[in-house]
Amino acid sequence: MSSLPQPRVVLGLQGAQMPANAIRGIGRWSNSFVEALVSHHPELVAAVSIDRRLPIPSVVQLLAEDVPVLFSEERPPVGARERLVFHALSIFEALELTRIWPTWAQDPSVGLVVTVYDMIPSLFPQDYFQGIYRYLLESRYQMVQQADAVMAISQTTKEDVSRLLDVDQKQIFVVPGQVSDRFSPYPAGRAGAQTLLPARLGIEPDFILSIGNVDPRKNLRSLIRAYASLPARLREHHQLVLTCSQAEPDQLAPLRAAAADFGVDDRVVLTSFIDHGTMVLLYQSCHTMVYPSLYEGLGLPVIEAMRCGAATLVSDVGPLREIVRDPAGRFDPNDVADIECKLRRVLDDPAFADLRRSDGISDGLRYTWEQSAQPTQDAYHLAVRRRP
């Protein structure tokens, strides 16, 4: 038996409390991770830490009564053979550092673990390293470098963190997390799920879906252009539905203009905020889900769509290769003709579409707590070993 103290982890949900994150993959990943850790390894959890000035995250309502929920400034007690570890689940937020990493958790005796979802700001500095946000990013990168252990949500992100921040790969653990069982095929099939979609959206059956935002990195303009290149008969039977949940309605204007420029504005549906339940229905009812992003830290919507039974096509980049293992399900996001070719095939070839659905469910079901449990525990134990 090890003589080392046992880790007792305080799960810092402060960053995940940010309103914008509630509808993003960060919020869904954080809530799912906390729920899984509390369920499978309650002995590791000392408390969940939240910011008193931000909305209470949904996962707090699901926790057992014996799991303490503390405000950021509160330090939980631990036993003589236990060691506190603070796990910051999301650090790249526009908050003061002490609201992300509380003062008590900066004590040298407290281990530090951080989750990194991607290194996009460093890879696309022209879009992120501007003005005051540059200094915020630099302070957060320093926090990653000071951490005893880092959880990366994909192998690609692990390699990026190591290369860009000079963090030893032995301190970085790949923890993809788990996807909620709510993401599964609708029992009555795509047609059944379609009937439950809000009528106000104006979505027709057998639509093509893409989940993204107005960030150029999401590459939605190229997708619109590829869609416009499809034969008219395919566009007539398959709308293109673009969901940008982080965008205000007026921010969709450039995408609307692109659809008009390419002559398909009457076949493209653009939406801003979509609630969680409607998002699941979109996955369950679409014919095909297309993810043309130029770069991702993981690509959680891809996993969610696959688990819901959508025929899924993705960019041939980074972690999306980790998710969609068959090259036939991937395309070059910088080549509109390649996007159009894969789209045309999945819409024209029922056997290919069915293969994408069956492979997708198989690939998506790999993302369970079982593959994340051991690296999670290893990260916490390393944090204990590295503290005096």
N, C-alpha and C positions, 0 to 999 in steps of 0.2 A: 504493500500500500504506500502511495506517495506521501512524503512528509510535507509537501507544499500545502499552503492554505487553499481552501476551496473558493472558487470565484462565486461572488454574489453580485449579480448584474443589475444595474439600474438602466432601464431602457428609455433613452431620451427621445421623446416623440415631438420635441419642440419644432423642429423643422417641418415635420410631416403635418403639423397643425396649421401651417400656412394655408389660407383659403384656396389659393391656386393649386396646391398639391392634392387637395381632396379629390379632384377629378383627374389627376395625373397618375401615371404609373408609380411615381414615388409614394404617393399616399396609399395606393392599393398594395404595393409591395410592403410598406412599413406596417400597415395594419395586419396583413396576412402573416408577416414574420412574427410580430408580437403574439398574435393569437396562437400560432403554431408552437412557439417557444414555451409559452405559459402552459399550453396543453400537454406537450410532450416532455418538457424538462422544467417543471415548476420549482425543482430544487435549486436551479440556477438563478431564478428571478427574485431579486430583493425588492424591486418596486418598478413602477412605471412613472416616469417624470414628465410633467406637462407644464406649459407656460400659462400662468393664470390670466394673461391678457389675450390669449388666442382661443378660438373655438375648440371645444373638447372633441378629440378624434373619435370616430365611430367605434373603434375597437374597445375603447374604455367601457362602453356599455355591455360588452360581451364577456368581460373578464370576471373570473370567480371573485366572490366577496373577500377571500383571504389574500388577494393580490393588492398590496398597498398602491394607491395612486397619490403621488405627492406633487407639490408645486416645485418648480425648478430649484428654488433656494433651500429646499428641505433635504437634509442628508439622512438616509435611513440608518438605523443601527445594525451592526453585524456582530457575530460571535467571535470568540478568541481565535478560532481555527478557520475563519473566513476572511476574504479580502474583497473589498469593493472594486468593481469594474464599471466604469461609465461607458455606455454604448450610445454614441450619437448616430441616430438613424438617418439624418439628413442634415448636411452642414452648409450647403451652398445657398443660404437664404439671406435676404436683406434684413438681418437682425443683428443686434449687438452680439459680440462674441460670447459674452457671459450668459446670454439667453439661449445659446446653442450648447455651450460648454460651461455649466454653472461654476461659480467660484470654488465651491467646496470640492468639485470634481477635479479641479486643477491642482489639488494637493498631491505632492509626490507619492503619497502612499496609495493613491487611487489609480488603477489601471485605466487606459483609454483605448477604446475600439471605435473606429468610424466605418460607416458604410459609404462607399463611393459608387455611384451609379454610372458615371461616365467621366471622361476627360474632355468633353466637347469644347469648353471654353478655351482650353489650350490648343486644341486642334483647329478651331475656327476663331482665332484671336481677333480678326477684323470685326466679328459680330459681337464679341463679348468683352474683350479687354479694352473698354472705353470708359473714360470719365471715372466717377467715384466707384463704379462697379469693379474696376481693375483692382483697387486696393482691397475690396472685400474678398475677391477671389484669391489674391496673394495671401491674405491672412488665413483663409481656409486651407489653402495648399500647405501652409506652414503647419496647420493643425494635423493634416494627414501625415506630414513628415515626423511630427512629434508622437504620433499614435504608436502604441505598443503592437497593435495588430490592425489590419485593414481588411474589411470584407468587400470584395468586388463582386458585382452581380453577373459577371461573365469572365471567361478566360481572356477575351480581348481587353476588357477593362483592367484586368490584373496586369497584363503586359503593358498597357498604356501608363498605369500608375507607376509601375517600376521604372519604365523608360523615361517618363517626363518629370517625375519627382524624385528619382534616384532612391526609391524605396526597395529594400531587399525583398526579393520575391518570396523568401521564406516567411516574411511577415504578412504576406497577402494571401487571403483565403477566398476561393471562389464559392460564393453562396448565392445561387440563383433564386432561392426561396421557393415557396409553393404557390400554386394558383388555386383559388377557391373552387370548390365543387359546384358553385353556381354556374361556372362556365362549362356547360355540357350541352349536347344536342337537345333541342326542344322535343319532348315526347311525341308530339303530333307532327313532327317534321317541319321543314322550312315553311310550308304553306300555313301551318298552324301558327307559327310564330309571327308570320307576316300579318295575320288578322289582328294581332295585339299591338302593332305599331301605331303610334298616334297619327290620326288621319291628317292633322295639320302639317305633317312633314311632306305629304304628297309623294310617298315612295311607292313605286310599282313593284310587283313581284319580280324575282330573278335579277335583282340589282347587283351592281358591283360596288363594293364598299372600300373606303380607305379612311383610316383613323389617323389624324395628324394635327397640324396647326399651321399658322401662317409663316413660321420660320422657314426661310429658303432651304434649310437643310432637309426639310421634310419632302421637298422635291415634288410638290403637288402640281405645279405648273407643267412639269414634264409628263405627269400622269394624264392631265387633261389633254395635252397635245397628242399623246399616244392614243387616248380614247377617241379623239377626233379623227385619227387615221384609220380607225376600224371601218369595215364595210357598213354602209347605212343600215342594212338589215340587222346587224348585230346591235348597233346603237338603238334601233327601234325597239328591240326586245329587252335591252339591258340598260337601265339608267346608271349613271355614275353618281354615287352618294359620297360626299366628302364631309367628314365630321371634324370640326376644329373646336373642341370643347374649351380651349383656353382663350379663344378669340372673342372679342366683342363683335356684334353684328356688323358694325361699320368697318372692322378690320378685314372683313372678307371681300371688300371691294376689289383688290387686285386679282383675286381668284375669279371673281365674277367677270371682271374685264377679260381675263385670259380665256374663259369659256366663250365669251362673246367674240373675241378675236378669232378663235378657232372654229366658230360657227356651231357650237354645241350647247349654248346657254339654255336651250329649251330641254336638254336631256341631262343636265348636271344639277343636282340638288346639293346646296351648301347649307350646313347647319353650324351654329355656334354651340352653346352649352347643351349637352345631352346628359340626362341623369343616368345613374348606374344601371337601373333596371332597363331603360330603353337601349342602352349600349349593349347589354347582353342580348336583347331581342334582335338588334341589328346584326350581331354576329350569327345568331341562330337562323336568321331568315335570308341572309344574303346568298347569292349564287357563288360569288368569289370575293375574297378579301385581298386587296393589293396593298403592299407596303413598300413604296418606292424610295425610302429614306436614303440619303447619302451616307449617314453614319448614325449608329445607335450605341448605347451602353449595353442594352440587352435586346429590347423589342418586346415588352410585355404584351402589347395588343396582339402581336402575332401569335403568341402562345395561347392567349385567351380565345382568339378566333378559331384556331385549329382545334382546341378542345370543344368548341361549340359545333364543329363539323363543317366549317367553311372551307371551300377549296381555296388554298392560300398560296399566293405568289409574293416573293420578297426580293429585295435587292441582294445582289451577290457581294455583300460586304460584311466584315467583322463578325460580330456575334450572331447576325442573322444566318450565317453559315452554320453556326453551332446549333441553331434551332431547327432550320429546314435542311435536313441532311442530304436530300436528293437534289443534285444540280438542276434537274428538270423543273424544279419549283422556284428557281432563281433566275434573275435577269441582271443585265448591266444597267444600273440606274442612270448612267450618263449617255445611254444609247436609246433614244426614243423608239427607234425601229425595233429594238430587242424587246422593250416593254410591250409594244403593240403586238409583236409576234407571239409572246407568251399569253397575252390577253386573248388574242384571236383563237389560239389553240384551246385554251380552257373553256371558252364559250362555244366553240364549234365541235369539240370532241368530248362527248359524254364520258367515254372511258377514261380519258385523261383527267377530267374533272373529278370523277369518282376516285381515281388513284390519289389525287391531291387531297381529297377529303379523308380517305382511310389512312394515308401516310401522316396527314396532319394530326389526326386524333392520336395515332401511335407516338409521334414525336412530342406532342403536347403533354401526354400523360407521363413523360419522363420528369416533368417539373413538379416533384412532390417533396415533402419535408424530408423523406428518407435520404435524398441525395445532398441535402443541406445540413443535416443534423451533426454529422461528424466534424466538418470544417468549422461549423459554428462553435462547437465545444472546444476545438483546438485553438481557435482564436482567443477565446476567453481564458483558457489555461495559459497561453503564451503571455497574455497581458499580466497575469499574476506572477509568472516567472520573471518578468522583466522589471518588476517593481521591488524596492528594498523591503 
